């Protein structure tokens, strides 16, 4: 069901080309200076998203009931959008578009240079989409692969078919990596292949209850499970009830969970946890 398709690959390539063409046309219309302002805005927005979370955390902590890491991510994203909008808006006020240039040669140079930068913006957008597809698709592929394994003596009943969205994401990822174009995508992607492999392992573990149990049996997981904060959360009926009902928004606002996630000692212990080895342990023994 999730096998790569040449048709899907062609559709994705067509979409990517249309996106690049759109950015080229947009770059021609905006001109060189406004395109440079966009480039500056993107860099400033990413820097704001990375640093602003820590600076705004003391201010937002009394206002938002959530773990510090969630507050940092949300505040960083909001600040990044504000910075991007402010810089591009200022550029639109201060600098002219290509059509507003009165001298013909200047207008031509403005448009051509803006279009060249449009190629960069288009390829950058395509790369972000590729990373997203390969990341989410790695998890989806592992789940689909687990779901379609036929029944055996060790597994007398086959699981139900995976949701159509999961299957589609897995097929899109496999289509993107198909053939010679797939080889180019893998070589050009700056995200390490180990990252996608880890996501695939995570999907395989989550999809198999036996592997998930083996993950919990991993010695490092056992040590983490003995943390008093983890024990308190595990034994709390309110926390367990929120998890069972999948009320994750309410869960993140629970004071007990916030206290645990903000605990520096627990954070340090989680940081020391070797998640890669734990996944390998779960998968190596999951079929036994």
Buried (B, 14 or more C-beta within 10 A) or exposed (E): BBEBBEEBBEEBBEEBEEBBEBBBBBBBBBBBBBBBBBBBBBEBBBEBBEEBBEEBBEEBBEEBEBBBEBBBBBBBBBBBEEBBEEBBEEBEEEBBBBEEBEEEEBBEBBBBBBBBBBBBBBBBBBBEBBBEBBBBBBBBBBBBBBBBEEEEEEEEEEBEEBEEEBBBBBBBBBBBBBEEBBEEBEEEBEEEEEBBEBBBBBBBBBBBEBBBEBBEBBEBBEEBEEBEBBEEBEEBEEBEEBEEEEEEEEBBBBEBBBBBBBBEEBBEBBEEBEBEEBBBBBBEBBEE
